[in-house]
């Protein structure tokens, strides 16, 4: 089972690559807090990505509820990280998820301490390249476009662009 936090969904929708989630993972699960952040609040704010993501719900994005005891655990994490992040981490623990899609560093560190494997949005796009779901050119364009919406340092962008060249050399 794959769990996602808000930012990978929002960022992939903004660069018109939300569908690669379906291509790579078939389906993912989000907790209610992520649904509220991304779709409910996003639509209230009139973000176009909220409407795009909403269309994917019940296609390849599914809402999964936290059990009562896990909801309490999630609330403890709220002192340190956001509600969507804390629910996504707790849901990953509850469901023994194989992967958590999450970008922010602090929640990633918390998840990794809890032995949850994490993947960032650039990492998702790289996985799509490795699984040949997108071309090298699509990959490079996606990383460059992603840098317009996400705070990515020049080093991070350079690293992920280098991966395209490595991918080419393997073939």
Order of alpha helices (4+ residues) and beta strands (2+ residues): beta-alpha-alpha-beta-alpha-alpha-alpha-beta-alpha-alpha-beta-alpha-beta-alpha-alpha-alpha
